[in-house]
Amino acid sequence: MNRMDNVYSERAQGVTHQRFHHGALPSDFFRQNVFISFQEDALGIQFRSYVGVDNLMWGSDYPHAESTFPRSREIVDRIFQDVPDEEKRKIVGDNVARLYHFN
């Protein structure tokens, strides 16, 4: 996202003005429209500040072969070990509820 913003802001050839309204950057569009899901990879948690906690969704991918089931709770406990409860709640459930308009 930093690279997209940099190219948009600093390296655009032949462009003398901002192309998006209100000073928006490509990363703003990413954060408003893109969700990233992950399962067991702790990297998803480690890079959450770069991607944005509001854009991450943990998933078990049940019933597929690569599913975390039946060890899902164990895996969540392990990879979210040092994550604040509010962030964990968003990534494990609140973000998907917001995306799909669940109550």
N, CA, C and O atoms as CSV, one atom per row, in Angstrom:
chain,resi,resn,atom,element,x,y,z
A,1,MET,N,N,0.817,-1.187,0.000
A,1,MET,CA,C,0.000,0.000,0.000
A,1,MET,C,C,0.861,1.251,0.000
A,1,MET,O,O,0.532,2.244,-0.650
A,2,ASN,N,N,1.961,1.197,0.730
A,2,ASN,CA,C,2.880,2.345,0.709
A,2,ASN,C,C,3.382,2.613,-0.701
A,2,ASN,O,O,3.485,3.762,-1.129
A,3,ARG,N,N,3.691,1.541,-1.412
A,3,ARG,CA,C,4.200,1.678,-2.784
A,3,ARG,C,C,3.135,2.265,-3.703
A,3,ARG,O,O,3.436,3.140,-4.516
A,4,MET,N,N,1.891,1.796,-3.586
A,4,MET,CA,C,0.810,2.357,-4.397
A,4,MET,C,C,0.663,3.852,-4.135
A,4,MET,O,O,0.545,4.645,-5.070
A,5,ASP,N,N,0.672,4.228,-2.873
A,5,ASP,CA,C,0.529,5.634,-2.521
A,5,ASP,C,C,1.694,6.455,-3.040
A,5,ASP,O,O,1.513,7.568,-3.533
A,6,ASN,N,N,2.897,5.895,-2.925
A,6,ASN,CA,C,4.082,6.602,-3.392
A,6,ASN,C,C,4.040,6.821,-4.904
A,6,ASN,O,O,4.294,7.930,-5.374
A,7,VAL,N,N,3.729,5.797,-5.653
A,7,VAL,CA,C,3.667,5.927,-7.112
A,7,VAL,C,C,2.575,6.921,-7.495
A,7,VAL,O,O,2.779,7.761,-8.372
A,8,TYR,N,N,1.435,6.830,-6.851
A,8,TYR,CA,C,0.331,7.750,-7.127
A,8,TYR,C,C,0.733,9.200,-6.828
A,8,TYR,O,O,0.441,10.103,-7.612
A,9,SER,N,N,1.397,9.413,-5.701
A,9,SER,CA,C,1.708,10.766,-5.239
A,9,SER,C,C,2.995,11.343,-5.816
A,9,SER,O,O,3.067,12.535,-6.116
A,10,GLU,N,N,3.994,10.510,-5.968
A,10,GLU,CA,C,5.326,11.021,-6.286
A,10,GLU,C,C,5.836,10.687,-7.683
A,10,GLU,O,O,6.731,11.367,-8.184
A,11,ARG,N,N,5.301,9.677,-8.307
A,11,ARG,CA,C,5.917,9.203,-9.542
A,11,ARG,C,C,5.008,9.227,-10.766
A,11,ARG,O,O,5.393,8.764,-11.841
A,12,ALA,N,N,3.826,9.756,-10.605
A,12,ALA,CA,C,2.908,9.795,-11.748
A,12,ALA,C,C,3.487,10.675,-12.847
A,12,ALA,O,O,3.818,11.836,-12.607
A,13,GLN,N,N,3.609,10.136,-14.031
A,13,GLN,CA,C,4.180,10.847,-15.170
A,13,GLN,C,C,3.117,11.717,-15.843
A,13,GLN,O,O,2.044,11.223,-16.189
A,14,GLY,N,N,3.402,12.987,-16.027
A,14,GLY,CA,C,2.509,13.872,-16.759
A,14,GLY,C,C,1.238,14.259,-16.025
A,14,GLY,O,O,0.316,14.799,-16.635
A,15,VAL,N,N,1.171,13.995,-14.737
A,15,VAL,CA,C,-0.018,14.342,-13.956
A,15,VAL,C,C,0.363,15.451,-12.990
A,15,VAL,O,O,1.308,15.316,-12.212
A,16,THR,N,N,-0.375,16.538,-13.047
A,16,THR,CA,C,-0.037,17.682,-12.190
A,16,THR,C,C,-1.034,17.893,-11.061
A,16,THR,O,O,-0.906,18.844,-10.291
A,17,HIS,N,N,-2.024,17.015,-10.956
A,17,HIS,CA,C,-3.030,17.168,-9.896
A,17,HIS,C,C,-3.418,15.790,-9.353
A,17,HIS,O,O,-3.187,14.756,-9.981
A,18,GLN,N,N,-4.004,15.822,-8.187
A,18,GLN,CA,C,-4.483,14.578,-7.596
A,18,GLN,C,C,-5.715,14.120,-8.367
A,18,GLN,O,O,-6.570,14.934,-8.715
A,19,ARG,N,N,-5.806,12.837,-8.629
A,19,ARG,CA,C,-6.905,12.304,-9.433
A,19,ARG,C,C,-8.105,11.875,-8.603
A,19,ARG,O,O,-9.199,11.722,-9.145
A,20,PHE,N,N,-7.928,11.676,-7.304
A,20,PHE,CA,C,-9.030,11.250,-6.438
A,20,PHE,C,C,-9.507,12.432,-5.601
A,20,PHE,O,O,-8.716,13.292,-5.214
A,21,HIS,N,N,-10.779,12.462,-5.333
A,21,HIS,CA,C,-11.377,13.558,-4.553
A,21,HIS,C,C,-10.908,13.545,-3.104
A,21,HIS,O,O,-10.586,12.496,-2.546
A,22,HIS,N,N,-10.879,14.710,-2.519
A,22,HIS,CA,C,-10.606,14.899,-1.088
A,22,HIS,C,C,-9.250,14.343,-0.663
A,22,HIS,O,O,-9.082,13.942,0.489
A,23,GLY,N,N,-8.281,14.312,-1.577
A,23,GLY,CA,C,-6.937,13.857,-1.226
A,23,GLY,C,C,-6.816,12.373,-0.964
A,23,GLY,O,O,-5.839,11.930,-0.361
A,24,ALA,N,N,-7.797,11.590,-1.407
A,24,ALA,CA,C,-7.761,10.138,-1.180
A,24,ALA,C,C,-6.555,9.524,-1.881
A,24,ALA,O,O,-6.103,10.015,-2.916
A,25,LEU,N,N,-6.052,8.459,-1.307
A,25,LEU,CA,C,-4.916,7.720,-1.849
A,25,LEU,C,C,-5.365,6.310,-2.214
A,25,LEU,O,O,-6.414,5.862,-1.751
A,26,PRO,N,N,-4.597,5.607,-3.031
A,26,PRO,CA,C,-4.938,4.215,-3.343
A,26,PRO,C,C,-5.135,3.356,-2.093
A,26,PRO,O,O,-6.014,2.494,-2.073
A,27,SER,N,N,-4.342,3.575,-1.064
A,27,SER,CA,C,-4.496,2.788,0.162
A,27,SER,C,C,-5.851,3.032,0.822
A,27,SER,O,O,-6.381,2.141,1.486
A,28,ASP,N,N,-6.416,4.224,0.651
A,28,ASP,CA,C,-7.753,4.495,1.187
A,28,ASP,C,C,-8.790,3.609,0.500
A,28,ASP,O,O,-9.690,3.087,1.157
A,29,PHE,N,N,-8.670,3.436,-0.811
A,29,PHE,CA,C,-9.594,2.573,-1.543
A,29,PHE,C,C,-9.412,1.114,-1.125
A,29,PHE,O,O,-10.383,0.366,-1.012
A,30,PHE,N,N,-8.164,0.722,-0.899
A,30,PHE,CA,C,-7.903,-0.629,-0.412
A,30,PHE,C,C,-8.621,-0.847,0.913
A,30,PHE,O,O,-9.368,-1.813,1.071
A,31,ARG,N,N,-8.394,0.040,1.850
A,31,ARG,CA,C,-8.969,-0.130,3.189
A,31,ARG,C,C,-10.495,-0.081,3.184
A,31,ARG,O,O,-11.130,-0.661,4.064
A,32,GLN,N,N,-11.089,0.599,2.208
A,32,GLN,CA,C,-12.545,0.682,2.132
A,32,GLN,C,C,-13.170,-0.513,1.406
A,32,GLN,O,O,-14.360,-0.780,1.573
A,33,ASN,N,N,-12.380,-1.234,0.603
A,33,ASN,CA,C,-12.975,-2.225,-0.301
A,33,ASN,C,C,-12.370,-3.613,-0.289
A,33,ASN,O,O,-12.918,-4.518,-0.919
A,34,VAL,N,N,-11.262,-3.816,0.403
A,34,VAL,CA,C,-10.566,-5.098,0.324
A,34,VAL,C,C,-10.503,-5.752,1.700
A,34,VAL,O,O,-10.183,-5.113,2.702
A,35,PHE,N,N,-10.815,-7.035,1.715
A,35,PHE,CA,C,-10.661,-7.843,2.914
A,35,PHE,C,C,-9.688,-8.972,2.604
A,35,PHE,O,O,-9.686,-9.511,1.497
A,36,ILE,N,N,-8.877,-9.323,3.562
A,36,ILE,CA,C,-7.907,-10.395,3.411
A,36,ILE,C,C,-8.218,-11.453,4.458
A,36,ILE,O,O,-8.368,-11.147,5.640
A,37,SER,N,N,-8.310,-12.680,4.017
A,37,SER,CA,C,-8.551,-13.755,4.972
A,37,SER,C,C,-7.308,-14.634,5.081
A,37,SER,O,O,-6.488,-14.697,4.165
A,38,PHE,N,N,-7.191,-15.296,6.202
A,38,PHE,CA,C,-6.071,-16.202,6.447
A,38,PHE,C,C,-6.533,-17.249,7.436
A,38,PHE,O,O,-7.579,-17.100,8.067
A,39,GLN,N,N,-5.752,-18.309,7.572
A,39,GLN,CA,C,-6.126,-19.400,8.471
A,39,GLN,C,C,-5.101,-19.588,9.577
A,39,GLN,O,O,-5.275,-19.082,10.686
A,40,GLU,N,N,-4.040,-20.311,9.276
A,40,GLU,CA,C,-3.066,-20.665,10.307
A,40,GLU,C,C,-1.831,-19.779,10.303
A,40,GLU,O,O,-1.076,-19.775,11.275
A,41,ASP,N,N,-1.615,-19.047,9.257
A,41,ASP,CA,C,-0.371,-18.299,9.142
A,41,ASP,C,C,-0.329,-17.113,10.105
A,41,ASP,O,O,-1.126,-16.181,10.004
A,42,ALA,N,N,0.589,-17.172,11.011
A,42,ALA,CA,C,0.765,-16.112,12.005
A,42,ALA,C,C,1.177,-14.801,11.341
A,42,ALA,O,O,1.055,-13.738,11.950
A,43,LEU,N,N,1.661,-14.862,10.106
A,43,LEU,CA,C,2.051,-13.657,9.383
A,43,LEU,C,C,0.866,-12.706,9.225
A,43,LEU,O,O,1.035,-11.487,9.261
A,44,GLY,N,N,-0.328,-13.261,9.050
A,44,GLY,CA,C,-1.527,-12.427,8.962
A,44,GLY,C,C,-1.706,-11.563,10.191
A,44,GLY,O,O,-2.155,-10.421,10.096
A,45,ILE,N,N,-1.362,-12.098,11.329
A,45,ILE,CA,C,-1.446,-11.352,12.587
A,45,ILE,C,C,-0.276,-10.389,12.726
A,45,ILE,O,O,-0.464,-9.243,13.134
A,46,GLN,N,N,0.915,-10.833,12.395
A,46,GLN,CA,C,2.099,-10.000,12.549
A,46,GLN,C,C,2.041,-8.736,11.693
A,46,GLN,O,O,2.572,-7.699,12.090
A,47,PHE,N,N,1.404,-8.809,10.529
A,47,PHE,CA,C,1.340,-7.660,9.627
A,47,PHE,C,C,0.018,-6.901,9.702
A,47,PHE,O,O,-0.300,-6.116,8.809
A,48,ARG,N,N,-0.743,-7.130,10.754
A,48,ARG,CA,C,-2.068,-6.529,10.831
A,48,ARG,C,C,-2.023,-5.002,10.854
A,48,ARG,O,O,-2.960,-4.356,10.384
A,49,SER,N,N,-0.975,-4.423,11.381
A,49,SER,CA,C,-0.910,-2.959,11.411
A,49,SER,C,C,-0.684,-2.384,10.015
A,49,SER,O,O,-1.057,-1.240,9.757
A,50,TYR,N,N,-0.088,-3.148,9.120
A,50,TYR,CA,C,0.122,-2.685,7.749
A,50,TYR,C,C,-1.149,-2.816,6.916
A,50,TYR,O,O,-1.511,-1.904,6.173
A,51,VAL,N,N,-1.811,-3.941,7.042
A,51,VAL,CA,C,-3.021,-4.203,6.267
A,51,VAL,C,C,-4.205,-3.463,6.871
A,51,VAL,O,O,-5.031,-2.907,6.147
A,52,GLY,N,N,-4.284,-3.456,8.178
A,52,GLY,CA,C,-5.397,-2.852,8.891
A,52,GLY,C,C,-6.247,-3.913,9.551
A,52,GLY,O,O,-6.722,-4.836,8.888
A,53,VAL,N,N,-6.442,-3.792,10.833
A,53,VAL,CA,C,-7.223,-4.757,11.605
A,53,VAL,C,C,-8.639,-4.868,11.040
A,53,VAL,O,O,-9.235,-5.945,11.072
A,54,ASP,N,N,-9.176,-3.773,10.529
A,54,ASP,CA,C,-10.538,-3.784,10.000
A,54,ASP,C,C,-10.653,-4.493,8.653
A,54,ASP,O,O,-11.760,-4.674,8.147
A,55,ASN,N,N,-9.523,-4.900,8.066
A,55,ASN,CA,C,-9.526,-5.548,6.755
A,55,ASN,C,C,-9.151,-7.024,6.819
A,55,ASN,O,O,-9.066,-7.684,5.783
A,56,LEU,N,N,-8.928,-7.541,8.001
A,56,LEU,CA,C,-8.521,-8.942,8.145
A,56,LEU,C,C,-9.663,-9.807,8.647
A,56,LEU,O,O,-10.473,-9.380,9.469
A,57,MET,N,N,-9.714,-11.034,8.137
A,57,MET,CA,C,-10.722,-11.992,8.585
A,57,MET,C,C,-10.063,-13.360,8.734
A,57,MET,O,O,-9.493,-13.893,7.782
A,58,TRP,N,N,-10.149,-13.920,9.938
A,58,TRP,CA,C,-9.675,-15.285,10.135
A,58,TRP,C,C,-10.772,-16.225,9.662
A,58,TRP,O,O,-11.957,-15.950,9.848
A,59,GLY,N,N,-10.370,-17.340,9.046
A,59,GLY,CA,C,-11.347,-18.327,8.609
A,59,GLY,C,C,-10.812,-19.730,8.763
A,59,GLY,O,O,-9.607,-19.964,8.659
A,60,SER,N,N,-11.703,-20.655,9.010
A,60,SER,CA,C,-11.291,-22.053,9.177
A,60,SER,C,C,-11.318,-22.809,7.849
A,60,SER,O,O,-10.716,-23.876,7.729
A,61,ASP,N,N,-12.014,-22.257,6.852
A,61,ASP,CA,C,-12.193,-22.864,5.533
A,61,ASP,C,C,-12.870,-24.224,5.592
A,61,ASP,O,O,-12.674,-25.067,4.716
A,62,TYR,N,N,-13.670,-24.430,6.636
A,62,TYR,CA,C,-14.442,-25.663,6.753
A,62,TYR,C,C,-15.486,-25.700,5.636
A,62,TYR,O,O,-16.104,-24.663,5.394
A,63,PRO,N,N,-15.722,-26.767,4.965
A,63,PRO,CA,C,-15.291,-28.152,5.167
A,63,PRO,C,C,-14.171,-28.592,4.228
A,63,PRO,O,O,-14.017,-29.791,3.994
A,64,HIS,N,N,-13.400,-27.684,3.693
A,64,HIS,CA,C,-12.363,-28.053,2.727
A,64,HIS,C,C,-11.180,-28.754,3.396
A,64,HIS,O,O,-10.998,-28.678,4.611
A,65,ALA,N,N,-10.385,-29.433,2.579
A,65,ALA,CA,C,-9.269,-30.232,3.092
A,65,ALA,C,C,-8.267,-29.401,3.881
A,65,ALA,O,O,-7.682,-29.893,4.846
A,66,GLU,N,N,-8.062,-28.157,3.487
A,66,GLU,CA,C,-7.091,-27.315,4.202
A,66,GLU,C,C,-7.689,-26.634,5.433
A,66,GLU,O,O,-7.057,-25.764,6.031
A,67,SER,N,N,-8.882,-27.022,5.802
A,67,SER,CA,C,-9.571,-26.453,6.955
A,67,SER,C,C,-8.772,-26.653,8.247
A,67,SER,O,O,-7.997,-27.600,8.378
A,68,THR,N,N,-8.980,-25.754,9.176
A,68,THR,CA,C,-8.363,-25.890,10.500
A,68,THR,C,C,-9.184,-26.800,11.416
A,68,THR,O,O,-8.717,-27.175,12.492
A,69,PHE,N,N,-10.383,-27.154,11.006
A,69,PHE,CA,C,-11.245,-28.043,11.797
A,69,PHE,C,C,-10.620,-29.426,11.902
A,69,PHE,O,O,-10.150,-29.943,10.889
A,70,PRO,N,N,-10.590,-30.040,13.054
A,70,PRO,CA,C,-11.261,-29.715,14.317
A,70,PRO,C,C,-10.357,-28.986,15.316
A,70,PRO,O,O,-10.659,-28.973,16.509
A,71,ARG,N,N,-9.268,-28.385,14.863
A,71,ARG,CA,C,-8.320,-27.722,15.766
A,71,ARG,C,C,-8.454,-26.199,15.728
A,71,ARG,O,O,-7.528,-25.496,16.134
A,72,SER,N,N,-9.562,-25.687,15.259
A,72,SER,CA,C,-9.719,-24.247,15.043
A,72,SER,C,C,-9.487,-23.422,16.295
A,72,SER,O,O,-8.746,-22.440,16.250
A,73,ARG,N,N,-10.093,-23.789,17.398
A,73,ARG,CA,C,-9.929,-23.003,18.642
A,73,ARG,C,C,-8.478,-23.013,19.114
A,73,ARG,O,O,-7.957,-21.990,19.558
A,74,GLU,N,N,-7.837,-24.157,19.017
A,74,GLU,CA,C,-6.424,-24.269,19.389
A,74,GLU,C,C,-5.561,-23.359,18.518
A,74,GLU,O,O,-4.661,-22.687,19.020
A,75,ILE,N,N,-5.829,-23.340,17.246
A,75,ILE,CA,C,-5.063,-22.507,16.304
A,75,ILE,C,C,-5.312,-21.027,16.571
A,75,ILE,O,O,-4.370,-20.234,16.591
A,76,VAL,N,N,-6.561,-20.652,16.775
A,76,VAL,CA,C,-6.889,-19.254,17.085
A,76,VAL,C,C,-6.188,-18.826,18.370
A,76,VAL,O,O,-5.604,-17.743,18.423
A,77,ASP,N,N,-6.238,-19.653,19.393
A,77,ASP,CA,C,-5.564,-19.319,20.657
A,77,ASP,C,C,-4.064,-19.116,20.451
A,77,ASP,O,O,-3.470,-18.216,21.045
A,78,ARG,N,N,-3.460,-19.943,19.619
A,78,ARG,CA,C,-2.015,-19.848,19.383
A,78,ARG,C,C,-1.642,-18.601,18.585
A,78,ARG,O,O,-0.754,-17.855,18.996
A,79,ILE,N,N,-2.299,-18.364,17.458
A,79,ILE,CA,C,-1.861,-17.253,16.602
A,79,ILE,C,C,-2.328,-15.891,17.107
A,79,ILE,O,O,-1.774,-14.866,16.712
A,80,PHE,N,N,-3.334,-15.866,17.971
A,80,PHE,CA,C,-3.819,-14.597,18.533
A,80,PHE,C,C,-3.336,-14.390,19.966
A,80,PHE,O,O,-3.892,-13.568,20.694
A,81,GLN,N,N,-2.328,-15.112,20.367
A,81,GLN,CA,C,-1.870,-15.128,21.757
A,81,GLN,C,C,-1.599,-13.738,22.326
A,81,GLN,O,O,-2.028,-13.450,23.444
A,82,ASP,N,N,-0.913,-12.880,21.607
A,82,ASP,CA,C,-0.552,-11.559,22.126
A,82,ASP,C,C,-1.376,-10.426,21.506
A,82,ASP,O,O,-0.989,-9.261,21.593
A,83,VAL,N,N,-2.490,-10.756,20.892
A,83,VAL,CA,C,-3.334,-9.769,20.220
A,83,VAL,C,C,-4.371,-9.236,21.215
A,83,VAL,O,O,-5.016,-10.019,21.913
A,84,PRO,N,N,-4.534,-7.921,21.284
A,84,PRO,CA,C,-5.553,-7.357,22.171
A,84,PRO,C,C,-6.945,-7.912,21.829
A,84,PRO,O,O,-7.247,-8.177,20.666
A,85,ASP,N,N,-7.775,-8.083,22.848
A,85,ASP,CA,C,-9.101,-8.686,22.676
A,85,ASP,C,C,-9.944,-7.981,21.620
A,85,ASP,O,O,-10.615,-8.647,20.832
A,86,GLU,N,N,-9.924,-6.655,21.584
A,86,GLU,CA,C,-10.727,-5.917,20.604
A,86,GLU,C,C,-10.302,-6.251,19.173
A,86,GLU,O,O,-11.151,-6.442,18.303
A,87,GLU,N,N,-8.994,-6.322,18.927
A,87,GLU,CA,C,-8.497,-6.664,17.591
A,87,GLU,C,C,-8.857,-8.102,17.244
A,87,GLU,O,O,-9.284,-8.389,16.125
A,88,LYS,N,N,-8.686,-8.990,18.190
A,88,LYS,CA,C,-9.027,-10.399,17.970
A,88,LYS,C,C,-10.504,-10.542,17.614
A,88,LYS,O,O,-10.857,-11.262,16.680
A,89,ARG,N,N,-11.350,-9.860,18.352
A,89,ARG,CA,C,-12.795,-9.934,18.103
A,89,ARG,C,C,-13.127,-9.459,16.684
A,89,ARG,O,O,-13.958,-10.064,16.007
A,90,LYS,N,N,-12.491,-8.397,16.243
A,90,LYS,CA,C,-12.732,-7.903,14.886
A,90,LYS,C,C,-12.300,-8.933,13.839
A,90,LYS,O,O,-13.050,-9.249,12.916
A,91,ILE,N,N,-11.088,-9.446,13.998
A,91,ILE,CA,C,-10.520,-10.349,12.989
A,91,ILE,C,C,-11.242,-11.691,12.967
A,91,ILE,O,O,-11.429,-12.270,11.897
A,92,VAL,N,N,-11.645,-12.188,14.114
A,92,VAL,CA,C,-12.264,-13.511,14.191
A,92,VAL,C,C,-13.755,-13.468,13.845
A,92,VAL,O,O,-14.304,-14.497,13.448
A,93,GLY,N,N,-14.430,-12.329,13.978
A,93,GLY,CA,C,-15.859,-12.348,13.706
A,93,GLY,C,C,-16.496,-11.037,13.276
A,93,GLY,O,O,-17.318,-11.022,12.361
A,94,ASP,N,N,-16.128,-9.935,13.923
A,94,ASP,CA,C,-16.828,-8.676,13.656
A,94,ASP,C,C,-16.655,-8.200,12.218
A,94,ASP,O,O,-17.601,-7.680,11.625
A,95,ASN,N,N,-15.459,-8.371,11.645
A,95,ASN,CA,C,-15.224,-7.885,10.276
A,95,ASN,C,C,-16.056,-8.643,9.250
A,95,ASN,O,O,-16.611,-8.041,8.332
A,96,VAL,N,N,-16.143,-9.953,9.402
A,96,VAL,CA,C,-16.958,-10.724,8.458
A,96,VAL,C,C,-18.434,-10.378,8.635
A,96,VAL,O,O,-19.176,-10.338,7.654
A,97,ALA,N,N,-18.870,-10.130,9.864
A,97,ALA,CA,C,-20.256,-9.735,10.108
A,97,ALA,C,C,-20.545,-8.392,9.432
A,97,ALA,O,O,-21.615,-8.198,8.856
A,98,ARG,N,N,-19.593,-7.480,9.505
A,98,ARG,CA,C,-19.766,-6.156,8.855
A,98,ARG,C,C,-19.795,-6.319,7.335
A,98,ARG,O,O,-20.635,-5.716,6.668
A,99,LEU,N,N,-18.900,-7.115,6.788
A,99,LEU,CA,C,-18.822,-7.309,5.342
A,99,LEU,C,C,-20.120,-7.889,4.779
A,99,LEU,O,O,-20.622,-7.428,3.754
A,100,TYR,N,N,-20.652,-8.895,5.456
A,100,TYR,CA,C,-21.853,-9.586,4.968
A,100,TYR,C,C,-23.139,-9.095,5.620
A,100,TYR,O,O,-24.201,-9.689,5.431
A,101,HIS,N,N,-23.046,-8.006,6.390
A,101,HIS,CA,C,-24.215,-7.389,7.027
A,101,HIS,C,C,-24.969,-8.356,7.942
A,101,HIS,O,O,-26.199,-8.408,7.940
A,102,PHE,N,N,-24.188,-9.130,8.735
A,102,PHE,CA,C,-24.787,-9.985,9.753
A,102,PHE,C,C,-25.025,-9.156,11.003
A,102,PHE,O,O,-24.304,-8.192,11.261
A,103,ASN,N,N,-26.031,-9.529,11.778
A,103,ASN,CA,C,-26.266,-8.870,13.071
A,103,ASN,C,C,-25.324,-9.436,14.104
A,103,ASN,O,O,-25.355,-9.019,15.262
